[in-house]
């Protein structure tokens, strides 16, 4: 499969415009190969992990965490330069799906809520809310049903309709409009005069984490056991007041301690995240279960790899398991 087509599918599944302003999603290192039949997926772009991916024969490696947040010079013989050299020697591509994956509505970042069967769920923190726009134009002849169906099947189009006067109205996402406009111009053989106006609804929300209700209340011990099984941990840290029963759950993968107050305001009995520090643990108004940055995001990438396997026709996608950098040392 052509690399440009693979990158296009990446862009469809994890839109880079959804990333946070401080982030660096997308191509990290541009490779030399033009096509491949092997894509590797992993959480972290470490030298050891990338070597495993390259030895397997991957020409494209997709990671969650970026190699860098800001452009860096290659003037020092350090870890960063070594990784770039490692990739460029093989001509391989490196792509990061970081907050573009974290915030994808209904994406694999929300796997825990799905496994817990959360009901009445919503985003824990909305980063941005986007409404579609309405585009209208006139044609002398009625649009054929087949042509209208082709337009309607484009990603980003919500509806297509034509009045008896010849006016065509399309409701679509703003980001998708340039491609949609090109398709319309191709179908009509000319560029019509487009009238565009923004809408206030329906709005599409993009953000981090989720809050919702369990199908039924559970005791803390039963819930803790179930959570441990889902995140594949024998132990995890808990802080704050321990509830007798658990019903409303909030969670955020990765480093989510900044959302404790948000989870509390949402009425959560337990907030699940990673990377808790001492002072937030002391001050938390609700119970926080720190199951580790690695546990939540490793499973997210495993599921995303399976999704990519279905999306990339003729390409083998392999998930490479990582290793939690934290080890639990038991004395005795």
C-alpha positions in Angstrom: 0.0 0.0 0.0 1.3 3.5 -0.8 2.6 5.4 2.2 0.5 8.4 1.2 -2.6 6.3 1.4 -1.6 4.9 4.8 -1.0 8.4 6.1 -4.4 9.5 4.7 -6.1 6.7 6.6 -4.3 7.6 9.8 -5.6 11.1 9.3 -9.1 9.9 8.9 -9.0 7.7 12.0 -7.1 10.2 14.2 -7.7 13.7 12.8 -4.7 15.8 13.6 -6.9 18.9 14.0 -8.3 17.3 17.2 -4.9 17.4 18.9 -4.3 19.8 21.8 -2.5 23.0 21.1 0.6 21.9 23.0 0.9 18.5 21.2 2.7 17.2 18.2 0.7 14.6 16.4 1.4 13.3 12.9 4.6 12.4 11.0 7.6 12.5 13.4 10.2 11.2 10.9 9.6 11.1 7.2 10.9 7.9 5.7 12.2 7.1 2.2 10.0 4.1 1.3 7.0 4.8 -0.9 4.9 1.8 -0.1 4.8 -1.1 2.5 2.7 -4.1 3.6 3.7 -3.9 7.3 2.8 -1.4 9.9 3.8 -1.7 13.5 1.9 -0.1 16.4 3.2 0.5 19.9 2.9 2.9 22.9 6.4 4.3 23.2 9.1 5.1 20.6 12.0 3.8 22.6 15.2 2.6 20.8 14.5 -1.0 21.9 10.9 -0.9 20.8 11.7 0.6 17.4 14.4 -2.0 16.9 11.8 -4.8 17.4 9.4 -3.1 14.9 12.1 -2.6 12.3 13.5 -6.1 12.7 10.0 -7.4 12.0 10.1 -5.5 8.7 7.8 -2.5 9.5 8.3 0.5 7.2 5.8 2.5 9.2 5.7 2.6 13.0 2.7 4.3 14.7 3.2 5.2 18.4 1.0 7.0 20.9 3.6 9.2 22.5 5.4 11.6 20.1 9.2 11.4 19.7 9.3 15.2 20.3 6.9 18.0 21.1 8.9 20.8 19.5 11.4 20.6 16.6 14.9 19.6 17.8 18.3 19.9 16.2 20.4 16.9 15.3 23.6 18.5 16.4 24.2 16.2 19.4 24.8 12.5 19.5 22.0 11.8 22.0 19.1 9.5 22.3 16.9 11.6 20.1 19.5 11.7 17.3 20.0 8.0 17.7 16.3 7.2 17.2 16.2 9.4 14.1 19.3 7.7 12.7 17.8 4.3 13.5 14.7 5.1 11.5 16.3 6.9 8.6 18.9 4.1 8.1 16.0 1.8 7.4 14.0 4.5 5.4 11.1 3.9 7.9 8.4 6.3 8.8 7.4 7.3 12.4 3.9 8.6 13.1 2.4 9.7 16.5 -1.3 9.5 17.4 -1.3 11.2 20.8 -4.1 13.6 21.8 -5.6 13.1 18.3 -6.3 9.5 19.5 -7.1 10.4 23.1 -9.9 12.8 22.0 -11.4 10.8 19.1 -15.1 10.5 19.9 -16.0 6.8 20.6 -12.4 5.8 19.9 -10.2 3.2 21.7 -9.2 5.8 24.4 -12.7 5.1 25.8 -12.3 1.4 26.1 -12.6 1.3 29.8 -16.0 2.9 29.8 -17.1 0.3 27.2 -15.9 -2.6 29.3 -17.5 -1.2 32.4 -20.8 -0.8 30.5 -21.1 2.9 31.6 -24.6 4.4 31.0 -25.6 8.0 30.6 -22.0 8.8 29.7 -20.5 12.0 28.5 -17.0 13.5 28.0 -15.3 14.4 31.3 -13.6 17.5 29.8 -14.7 19.0 26.5 -11.7 20.5 24.7 -13.6 22.0 21.8 -17.1 21.9 20.4 -17.6 22.2 16.7 -20.8 22.8 14.7 -21.3 22.0 11.0 -22.0 24.5 8.3 -24.6 24.7 5.6 -23.7 25.1 1.9 -26.2 25.9 -0.8 -26.0 26.3 -4.5 -28.2 26.2 -7.5 -28.3 23.9 -10.5 -30.4 24.1 -13.6 -31.1 20.3 -13.7 -32.1 18.1 -10.8 -29.3 16.2 -9.1 -29.6 12.5 -9.9 -30.2 10.2 -6.9 -27.0 8.3 -7.6 -24.9 11.5 -7.6 -26.6 12.7 -4.4 -25.9 9.3 -2.7 -22.2 9.6 -3.7 -22.0 13.0 -2.1 -23.9 11.9 1.0 -21.5 9.0 1.5 -18.5 11.4 1.9 -17.1 11.5 5.4 -18.1 14.8 7.0 -21.5 15.2 5.2 -24.6 15.1 7.4 -27.3 15.6 4.8 -27.9 16.4 1.1 -31.2 17.8 -0.2 -32.5 19.7 -3.3 -35.6 21.8 -3.5 -38.0 22.1 -6.5 -36.4 25.4 -7.4 -33.0 23.7 -8.0 -31.4 24.8 -4.7 -29.1 22.1 -3.3 -28.4 22.3 0.5 -25.6 20.3 2.1 -24.8 20.2 5.8 -21.2 19.2 6.5 -18.2 19.5 8.8 -16.1 22.6 8.0 -12.9 20.5 7.9 -14.3 18.2 5.3 -15.6 21.0 3.0 -12.6 21.4 0.7 -12.7 17.7 -0.4 -16.5 17.8 -0.6 -16.4 20.9 -2.8 -13.9 19.3 -5.1 -16.2 16.2 -5.5 -19.2 18.5 -6.3 -17.2 20.5 -8.9 -16.0 17.2 -10.5 -19.6 15.8 -10.7 -21.1 19.0 -12.2 -18.2 19.7 -14.5 -18.0 23.3 -13.2 -17.7 25.3 -10.0 -21.1 26.6 -8.8 -21.5 29.7 -6.7 -21.5 28.4 -3.1 -23.4 30.2 -0.3 -22.0 29.2 3.1 -23.3 29.9 6.6 -22.3 28.4 10.0 -24.8 26.5 12.1 -25.2 26.4 15.8 -26.2 22.8 16.0 -25.7 19.9 16.0 -22.4 20.3 17.8 -19.7 17.7 17.9 -17.7 17.6 21.0 -14.0 16.5 21.3 -12.3 16.0 24.6 -10.7 13.9 27.3 -12.0 11.2 29.6 -15.5 10.0 30.3 -18.0 10.0 33.2 -21.0 7.7 33.5 -22.9 5.2 35.6 -22.3 1.5 36.2 -25.4 -0.6 35.3 -25.8 -1.3 39.0 -24.0 -0.2 42.2 -21.1 -2.3 43.5 -19.2 -2.5 46.7 -15.8 -0.9 46.7 -14.0 -4.2 47.0 -16.0 -5.8 44.2 -15.4 -2.8 42.0 -11.7 -2.7 42.8 -11.3 -6.4 41.9 -13.1 -5.9 38.6 -11.0 -2.8 37.8 -7.8 -4.7 38.5 -8.8 -7.4 36.2 -9.6 -5.0 33.3 -6.3 -3.1 33.6 -4.3 -6.4 34.2 -2.8 -5.3 37.5 -2.3 -7.2 40.7 -2.2 -3.9 42.7 -2.9 -0.3 42.2 -2.8 2.9 44.4 -5.9 4.5 45.7 -6.2 7.8 47.5 -9.0 10.0 48.9 -12.1 8.9 50.7 -13.0 5.3 49.9 -16.7 4.9 49.1 -18.8 2.1 50.5 -20.6 1.7 47.2 -19.6 2.7 43.7 -22.0 3.8 40.9 -20.7 6.8 39.0 -17.3 6.4 37.4 -15.0 8.9 35.8 -11.7 8.1 34.1 -9.0 9.6 31.9 -6.1 7.7 30.4 -2.5 8.8 30.9 -1.9 11.7 33.2 -5.3 12.8 34.4 -4.8 14.1 37.9 -5.6 17.7 36.7 -9.2 16.5 36.2 -9.9 15.3 39.8 -12.0 18.4 40.6 -13.9 18.0 37.3 -14.7 14.4 38.2 -15.8 15.4 41.6 -18.2 18.1 40.2 -19.6 15.4 37.9 -20.6 13.4 40.9 -18.1 10.6 40.4 -17.6 8.1 43.3 -14.3 7.0 41.8 -11.9 8.7 39.4 -9.5 6.3 37.5 -6.3 7.7 36.0 -2.5 7.5 36.1 0.5 9.5 37.3 -0.9 10.7 40.6 1.4 12.9 42.7 1.5 13.4 46.4 -0.2 16.7 46.9 -3.2 16.0 44.6 -3.6 12.7 46.4 -3.6 14.5 49.8 -6.2 17.1 48.6 -8.5 14.9 46.5 -12.2 15.2 47.5 -13.1 11.9 45.9 -11.5 8.4 45.7 -8.9 8.2 43.0 -7.6 4.9 41.6 -4.2 5.3 40.0 -3.9 2.2 37.8 -0.9 3.6 36.0 -0.3 5.6 32.8 0.9 2.4 31.0 -2.1 0.2 31.8 -4.8 2.3 30.3 -2.9 3.4 27.2 -1.2 0.1 26.4 -4.7 -1.5 26.0 -5.8 1.5 24.0 -3.0 1.0 21.5 -3.7 -2.8 21.3 -7.3 -2.0 20.3 -6.3 0.7 17.9 -3.9 -1.8 16.1 -6.9 -4.1 15.6 -8.8 -1.2 14.1 -6.0 -0.3 11.8 -5.8 -3.9 10.6 -9.3 -3.7 9.3 -8.8 -0.2 7.7 -5.5 -0.9 5.9 -6.3 -3.3 3.0 -3.4 -5.6 2.1 -1.3 -4.4 5.0 -0.3 -6.5 8.0 -0.6 -4.6 11.3 1.2 -5.9 14.4 0.9 -4.6 17.9 4.2 -4.7 19.8 3.6 -5.0 23.6 5.5 -2.6 25.7 6.8 -2.8 29.3 5.6 -0.7 32.2 8.6 1.4 33.3 7.4 1.0 36.9 8.1 -2.3 38.7 6.4 -3.3 41.9 9.0 -4.5 44.4 7.6 -6.8 47.1 9.7 -7.0 50.3 9.7 -10.4 52.1 
